[in-house]
Amino acid sequence: MSDQLGLWESVASGWERRRAFVWGVSHEVGERLVDALDPQPGETILELACGPGDTGFMAAARLGPAGRLISTDFSAEMVGAAERRALELGLGNVEHRIVDAQAIGLPDSSVDRVVCRWGYMLMPDPARALGETWRVLRPGGRLAFSIWAEARANPWGSAIWRAAIELGFIGPPEPDAPGPFRLGDVDRVHALVAGAGFEPAEVTDVPVAWRYADFTEYWAVSRDLSSSLNALLQQLTAQEFAQAQERVETMLAPYVTAAGLEIPGLTRNVLTHKS
Ligand SMILES: C[S@@+](CC[C@H](N)C(=O)[O-])C[C@H]1O[C@@H](n2cnc3c(N)ncnc32)[C@H](O)[C@@H]1O
C-alpha cells in the first residue's frame, strides 16, 4: 500500500463519522460545483476522490434513471462509506469503484462530465491526474473541481502546521508535497489545467466557515479528518503535544464567537472543458 493510500484509509472511518458535519459547513461548495457541472439526464458522470460521496450524489439526482454516476476513490474504505451513503439516499443510478485518479482505467472519451471536490492537490502527481481526466472525458465534456486557496486564507487547516513549525517540532514543508493548500496559487492551477489539454478555466472563490461548538470539538474533528495531522501528533512527546495544542488554541482565539468557534476558509471552484 502506498503511503498516501495508507494515510487516507486510516481516516476513512473519521470521514464517514463526520460526513454530516463536513457537508453541513461545505454544502455550498458542492452545490456550486454541481451547478457548474450542469449534469443532464441520461449522462455519465465520473466523480474522483469521492470520499463519502455527497457531491457526486447531488449530481446523480439530476441524471435520472437512464444516467449513471461512477463514484470513485482510491481508498476502499472511502468507497465503502460512499456505498453506505448511496443506499441511505436510495440512489439507483450509482456505480462504485476503487480508482486512483492518476490511472483512471476507463476508456478514452467515455464520460460526459467529471467532478472532483478537494482531490487533485492531495495526489502525488496532479498533472497526471488532470491528464487522465482529460483522456476519459468526451470532447465537449466538462470538468468541475474544488481546491483550497493558500494556507493563510485557511487557518482552520493551517494553524497546526504553523504552530508545529514555530515551536521547532518540524521544518518547513517540502515544496509541492501533497496537501490541502498545495494548489493555492491560481496561476499554477491555470497552468495545470492548460497543460492537461483543457480550455481556459473559470475560477470562483467560495468562502467556507468552519463552525465548531468549541476548541475541543475543533481538535476532535481535525483529528478525525486529517491523517497527516495524526502522523504529526504521533511524533510528538506528551509535552510537545500539549504545547502544540495550546499554541493552536491561542492562534484560533480571534475566531471565538458567542456561538462557539467560527474559523474562516476559502475554497476555489474551477470549471473547464475539453474542446
Ligand atoms: C479531502 S477528502 C475529500 C472527500 C470528498 N471529495 C469531499 O469533498 O468530501 C480527499 C479524498 O481524496 C481521496 N484521494 C486521495 N488521493 C487520491 C488518488 N490518488 N486517487 C483517488 N482518490 C484519492 C482520499 O481517499 C479522500 O477520500
The ligand as an SDF file (V2000), in Angstrom:
LIG
                    3D

 27 29  0  0  0  0  0  0  0  0999 V2000
  -10.2520   15.8150    1.4010 C   0  0  0  0  0  0  0  0  0  0  0  0
  -11.0160   14.2750    1.0220 S   0  0  0  0  0  0  0  0  0  0  0  0
  -12.3970   14.8460    0.0430 C   0  0  0  0  0  0  0  0  0  0  0  0
  -13.5210   13.8560    0.0040 C   0  0  0  0  0  0  0  0  0  0  0  0
  -14.7590   14.3270   -0.7730 C   0  0  0  0  0  0  0  0  0  0  0  0
  -14.4640   14.5840   -2.1640 N   0  0  0  0  0  0  0  0  0  0  0  0
  -15.3750   15.5440   -0.1330 C   0  0  0  0  0  0  0  0  0  0  0  0
  -15.3630   16.6040   -0.7440 O   0  0  0  0  0  0  0  0  0  0  0  0
  -15.8810   15.4370    0.9890 O   0  0  0  0  0  0  0  0  0  0  0  0
   -9.9010   13.6760   -0.2000 C   0  0  0  0  0  0  0  0  0  0  0  0
  -10.2290   12.3360   -0.8190 C   0  0  0  0  0  0  0  0  0  0  0  0
   -9.2850   12.0930   -1.8640 O   0  0  0  0  0  0  0  0  0  0  0  0
   -9.0110   10.7110   -1.9190 C   0  0  0  0  0  0  0  0  0  0  0  0
   -7.7540   10.5550   -2.6810 N   0  0  0  0  0  0  0  0  0  0  0  0
   -6.5240   10.9950   -2.3520 C   0  0  0  0  0  0  0  0  0  0  0  0
   -5.6500   10.6640   -3.3210 N   0  0  0  0  0  0  0  0  0  0  0  0
   -6.3420   10.0170   -4.2850 C   0  0  0  0  0  0  0  0  0  0  0  0
   -5.9950    9.4430   -5.5380 C   0  0  0  0  0  0  0  0  0  0  0  0
   -4.7380    9.4320   -5.9890 N   0  0  0  0  0  0  0  0  0  0  0  0
   -6.9780    8.8970   -6.2960 N   0  0  0  0  0  0  0  0  0  0  0  0
   -8.2570    8.8740   -5.8490 C   0  0  0  0  0  0  0  0  0  0  0  0
   -8.6430    9.3610   -4.6550 N   0  0  0  0  0  0  0  0  0  0  0  0
   -7.6940    9.9520   -3.8930 C   0  0  0  0  0  0  0  0  0  0  0  0
   -8.9520   10.3210   -0.4430 C   0  0  0  0  0  0  0  0  0  0  0  0
   -9.0930    8.9400   -0.2450 O   0  0  0  0  0  0  0  0  0  0  0  0
  -10.1200   11.1410    0.1270 C   0  0  0  0  0  0  0  0  0  0  0  0
  -11.3170   10.4010    0.0880 O   0  0  0  0  0  0  0  0  0  0  0  0
  1  2  1  0
  2  3  1  0
  2 10  1  0
  3  4  1  0
  4  5  1  0
  5  6  1  0
  5  7  1  0
  7  8  2  0
  7  9  1  0
 10 11  1  0
 11 12  1  0
 11 26  1  0
 12 13  1  0
 13 14  1  0
 13 24  1  0
 14 15  1  0
 14 23  1  0
 15 16  2  0
 16 17  1  0
 17 18  1  0
 17 23  2  0
 18 19  1  0
 18 20  2  0
 20 21  1  0
 21 22  2  0
 22 23  1  0
 24 25  1  0
 24 26  1  0
 26 27  1  0
M  CHG  2   2   1   9  -1
M  END
$$$$
